[in-house]
């Protein structure tokens, strides 16, 4: 540790309460260690769900006879008002180890000794596990809402450009004519639909309430864990307290879903960047930045930045997996690291989905350049091959015949769409091939069975 690196910060922690320490703990913690290990700057974001969990826990204490109804009402009223007061700047959370301790210290200063009963039958271990599941529930809603907005943006884009013929690429070379709706469906709609199903797995993994698991083995008090579980909208209470406090599978699944969404967005962005470079799409100045030196440039910055974000999502997934690797059953302080990572993963994913939605509004296909690219790329070759097959020619024979035709046309400085009757007679091929040269018609014919 660099000498003095926590100067000033450590002084604030010197006055921190000892709410989570006893004579058996072993003296006072070093202020610099306190300043370094606090998670409050990160997990203060859990304040609203932490309060919700505490309000539900109080209900369980009342139901179990450990609090009177009047005591429960007083605690719940104070707790429920806290997030709003913090948001309005009326209250500043005390500097403590984490948001959970900060709330409890504030509560004691607000309602007095009654606050000492709040933590009855509960540990920070099941408390933070509950908070994270509640936060994950809200995070899923954010991602699903952003996916819904992107879906609407895709509908609008397809309405404008969906029936436009454009090249499909293999090995980044013009391959076959397709309609734009097939491209954008493959690039975004279908992959993101699969990602939605993965997010449904996260929903299933957060169905159990951790409250009642205590530090690791539950408690002996007359608290029915079904009461807070029901109050918080969980399907059921914990089935195993060791698993309830130590499992972060839902966090890993969520991070993987974000990484996969990021990868799908990145692939779409790679397409847009190359289509832009090939002059087949145009980007509005609303999403394309200029060069600081070259006055003619219109760069696909939005799409390059979203593509770059995919690397961050993959890094966050690896960070979580590495953090959890080798941890034994139950709770470990290492788990404190998960929140900063998953917060960033969700924020980044939602932002990128919003940016792609915006980008689609300002992404226009250029129909004529698309047709020219199909013609220059001899994209009609497969159609000609299939036409020969349809009139009785074995596939490999037709394949070689059209390949020879491509070569002879290119040697003459021409493309397949420039075929004339004499070219086909010279190659011994039927004149009916001349009826198959429309690349736009090819795209529509191929797309007809995919709606």
Secondary structure as UniProt FT lines:
FT   TURN            3..8
FT   HELIX           9..13
FT   TURN            14..15
FT   TURN            19..20
FT   HELIX           23..25
FT   HELIX           31..37
FT   HELIX           40..43
FT   HELIX           44..46
FT   HELIX           47..63
FT   TURN            64..65
FT   HELIX           69..87
FT   TURN            88..89
FT   HELIX           99..111
FT   HELIX           112..117
FT   TURN            118..121
FT   HELIX           124..161
FT   TURN            162..163
FT   STRAND          165..170
FT   TURN            171..172
FT   STRAND          173..179
FT   HELIX           180..184
FT   HELIX           185..189
FT   HELIX           190..205
FT   TURN            211..212
FT   TURN            214..217
FT   HELIX           225..231
FT   TURN            232..233
FT   HELIX           241..246
FT   HELIX           249..277
FT   TURN            278..279
FT   STRAND          281..283
FT   TURN            285..287
FT   TURN            295..296
FT   HELIX           301..324
FT   TURN            325..326
FT   HELIX           333..337
FT   HELIX           338..361
FT   STRAND          363..365
FT   HELIX           367..376
FT   TURN            377..380
FT   HELIX           381..390
FT   TURN            391..392
FT   HELIX           395..411
FT   TURN            412..413
FT   HELIX           416..418
FT   HELIX           421..427
FT   HELIX           431..436
FT   HELIX           439..447
FT   TURN            448..449
//
